[in-house]
Amino acid sequence: MIAKQSEMFDERFNGADYNDKRDRARLTGQLRRVYAFMCDGHWHTLDSIAVGTGVPHNSASAQYRNLRKKRFGGHTIDKKYKGNGLYLYRLIRNTGE
């Protein structure tokens, strides 16, 4: 089952260095900000996502990858090459329909 929007921010992160007590609030905040920023349906560079959310570049890219995961909504993140090594990203929300 796809996570509902209200539930997707309650899911736990994981990873070898993940410590729930230390990291959960920070990562959840990052995920919320990246999701809210990208919900406009427009194309964004990684830099514009990082600047627009206040989330470090590496964390911003990790969070939009997390948004693809079923437990974080199973959203589609479209990617297209703009040129000169630059990519654009766009979130297509999974409505669960």
C-alpha positions as CSV (number, residue, x, y, z in Angstrom):
1,M,0.0,0.0,0.0
2,I,1.2,3.5,-0.8
3,A,1.8,5.7,2.2
4,K,-0.7,8.5,2.6
5,Q,0.7,12.0,2.6
6,S,-0.2,12.4,6.3
7,E,1.6,9.1,7.1
8,M,4.7,9.3,4.9
9,F,6.4,11.7,7.2
10,D,6.0,9.2,10.1
11,E,8.0,6.5,8.4
12,R,11.5,5.7,9.7
13,F,14.7,6.2,7.8
14,N,17.4,3.6,7.7
15,G,21.0,3.1,6.9
16,A,24.3,2.0,8.5
17,D,24.9,5.3,10.2
18,Y,21.3,6.1,11.0
19,N,20.5,6.8,14.7
20,D,16.8,7.4,15.2
21,K,17.1,9.5,18.3
22,R,19.8,11.7,16.7
23,D,18.7,11.9,13.1
24,R,14.9,11.4,12.7
25,A,13.8,15.0,13.4
26,R,16.4,16.5,11.1
27,L,15.8,14.1,8.3
28,T,12.0,14.3,8.6
29,G,12.2,18.1,8.5
30,Q,14.4,17.9,5.3
31,L,12.0,15.5,3.7
32,R,9.0,17.7,4.5
33,R,10.8,20.8,3.1
34,V,11.9,19.1,-0.1
35,Y,8.4,17.6,-0.7
36,A,6.7,21.0,-0.2
37,F,9.1,22.7,-2.4
38,M,8.8,20.2,-5.2
39,C,5.0,19.9,-5.1
40,D,4.7,22.8,-7.5
41,G,5.1,20.4,-10.4
42,H,7.9,22.6,-12.0
43,W,11.4,21.5,-13.0
44,H,14.1,22.3,-10.5
45,T,17.9,22.0,-10.4
46,L,19.5,20.4,-7.3
47,D,20.9,23.9,-6.5
48,S,17.5,25.5,-6.6
49,I,16.1,22.7,-4.4
50,A,18.9,23.1,-1.8
51,V,18.7,26.9,-1.8
52,G,14.8,27.0,-1.8
53,T,14.6,24.6,1.2
54,G,17.8,25.4,3.2
55,V,18.7,21.7,2.9
56,P,22.4,20.9,2.0
57,H,22.8,19.7,-1.6
58,N,23.7,16.1,-0.7
59,S,20.8,15.9,1.7
60,A,18.4,17.4,-0.8
61,S,19.2,14.8,-3.4
62,A,18.9,12.0,-0.8
63,Q,15.5,13.3,0.2
64,Y,14.1,13.5,-3.3
65,R,15.3,10.0,-3.8
66,N,13.5,9.0,-0.6
67,L,10.3,10.4,-2.0
68,R,10.4,7.7,-4.7
69,K,10.3,5.0,-2.0
70,K,7.0,3.4,-1.3
71,R,7.2,4.2,2.4
72,F,7.7,7.9,1.7
73,G,4.8,8.2,-0.8
74,G,6.1,6.3,-3.9
75,H,6.2,9.6,-5.9
76,T,7.7,9.9,-9.3
77,I,10.8,12.1,-9.7
78,D,11.3,12.9,-13.3
79,K,14.8,13.8,-14.4
80,K,16.0,15.4,-17.6
81,Y,19.3,16.6,-18.8
82,K,19.6,20.3,-19.3
83,G,23.2,20.4,-20.6
84,N,26.7,20.9,-19.4
85,G,26.3,18.3,-16.6
86,L,23.2,19.9,-15.2
87,Y,20.0,17.9,-14.6
88,L,16.5,19.1,-13.7
89,Y,14.1,17.3,-11.4
90,R,10.3,17.4,-11.1
91,L,8.0,15.6,-8.6
92,I,4.9,14.0,-9.8
93,R,2.8,13.3,-6.7
94,N,1.4,9.8,-6.2
95,T,-2.2,10.3,-5.4
96,G,-2.8,6.6,-4.7
97,E,-5.4,6.3,-7.3
